Amino acid sequence: MIKIDYLSKKFDNKYVLKEISCTFTNGKVYGIMGENGAGKSTLFRCVMGLESYHGNISIENFLKVGYLNDTPFFYSFVTGMEYLEFCLKAKKLPINKQRISEVNEKFSLPLEKYASNYSLGMKKKLMIMALLLQDNDIVIMDEPFNGLDLVGSILLKQWIIKMKKEKKCIIVSSHIIPALIDICDDIFYIHRGEIVANYSGYSSEEIERELAKLYLTT
């Protein structure tokens, strides 16, 4: 579980996040929506301890947290397999080549080649594979569907549903409304650094209508 109380973050005296308070519990999938610059990525970076902030963020003891950022980056001359091995070692997990091979049967990545030369979709798949192999208790993914092909999107959704059944906590940001509706229990909308709505149970059309009202009146 992650509990956030009155989280605020400023850049150059301008609020990027303003008094955000919410709780993310185990066994649920949460969606985070918002326009570019609304504060979604900053929220995730604060939770991961990558940004300073005011307020409080508490994560249940002994839970492993995995994070996928919105911009894939890989060092030159590091193969896909070496990247996966590094991610497993970072969590002090054994390197099981058979398990990696089994997972890659679905992702079909050329793990022997340099990851920096992959396409955007392949890089996203590799990052998702690393999170999958780490078996984290909490998974935070920033725009994971961007760049994924149809197969990659299906595999990601299947994995998210599987994690939910295993009582894990999953938090996903996306601009793709139908993708979130398919998998999320709660969908929060961030506008100008504040959570302004919860679109749980809404259809795509209903969310689009609500967003049209929001942007026509602000």
Long-range contacts (C-beta under 8 A, 24 or more apart in sequence): 1-25, 1-26, 1-59, 1-60, 1-63, 1-169, 2-47, 2-57, 2-58, 2-59, 2-60, 2-138, 2-169, 2-171, 3-56, 3-57, 3-58, 4-47, 4-55, 4-56, 4-57, 5-55, 5-56, 5-57, 5-58, 6-54, 6-55, 6-56, 7-43, 7-46, 7-53, 7-54, 7-55, 7-56, 7-57, 8-53, 8-54, 8-55, 9-39, 9-42, 9-46, 9-51, 9-52, 9-53, 9-54, 9-193, 15-193, 16-42, 16-193, 17-42, 17-43, 17-46, 17-53, 17-193, 17-194, 18-192, 18-193, 18-194, 19-55, 19-194, 20-55, 20-190, 20-193, 20-194, 20-195, 21-195, 22-188, 22-195, 24-138, 24-169, 24-171, 25-169, 26-60, 26-137, 26-167, 26-168, 26-169, 27-164, 27-167, 27-168, 27-169, 28-164, 28-169, 28-170, 28-185, 28-186, 29-160, 29-163, 29-164, 29-170, 29-171, 29-172, 29-183, 29-184, 29-185, 30-169, 30-170, 30-171, 30-172, 30-184, 30-185, 30-186, 30-187, 30-188, 31-172, 31-173, 31-174, 31-180, 31-183, 31-184, 31-186, 31-187, 31-188, 32-171, 32-172, 32-173, 32-174, 32-187, 32-188, 32-190, 33-173, 33-174, 33-175, 33-177, 33-180, 33-187, 33-188, 33-189, 33-190, 33-199, 33-207, 34-173, 34-189, 34-190, 34-191, 35-191, 38-190, 38-191, 38-192, 38-193, 39-190, 39-192, 39-193, 40-142, 40-173, 40-190, 41-69, 41-70, 41-142, 41-173, 43-190, 44-69, 44-140, 44-142, 44-171, 44-173, 47-140, 48-140, 59-138, 63-137, 63-138, 64-91, 64-134, 64-135, 64-136, 64-137, 64-138, 65-136, 65-137, 65-138, 65-139, 65-140, 66-131, 66-134, 66-136, 66-138, 66-139, 66-140, 67-139, 67-140, 67-141, 67-142, 68-127, 68-128, 68-131, 68-139, 68-140, 68-141, 68-142, 68-144, 69-142, 70-142, 70-143, 70-146, 70-173, 72-120, 72-123, 72-124, 72-126, 72-127, 74-114, 74-115, 74-116, 74-118, 74-123, 74-126, 75-116, 76-114, 76-116, 77-114, 77-116, 78-114, 78-115, 78-116, 79-111, 79-112, 79-113, 79-114, 79-115, 80-109, 80-110, 80-111, 80-112, 80-113, 80-114, 80-115, 80-118, 80-126, 81-111, 81-112, 83-115, 83-126, 83-130, 84-111, 84-126, 84-129, 84-130, 84-133, 87-130, 87-133, 87-134, 88-130, 88-133, 88-134, 91-134, 91-136, 93-133, 93-134, 93-135, 99-133, 100-129, 100-133, 103-129, 103-132, 103-133, 104-129, 106-155, 107-152, 107-155, 119-147, 120-146, 120-147, 121-147, 121-148, 121-149, 121-152, 123-147, 124-148, 124-152, 125-152, 125-155, 128-152, 128-155, 128-156, 128-159, 132-159, 136-168, 137-168, 137-169, 138-168, 138-169, 138-170, 138-171, 139-163, 139-168, 139-169, 139-170, 139-171, 140-171, 140-172, 141-170, 141-171, 141-172, 141-173, 142-173, 143-173, 143-174, 143-175, 144-172, 144-174, 145-174, 145-176, 145-179, 146-174, 146-175, 153-179, 157-182, 157-183, 177-204, 177-207, 177-208, 178-204, 181-207, 189-214, 191-218, 192-218
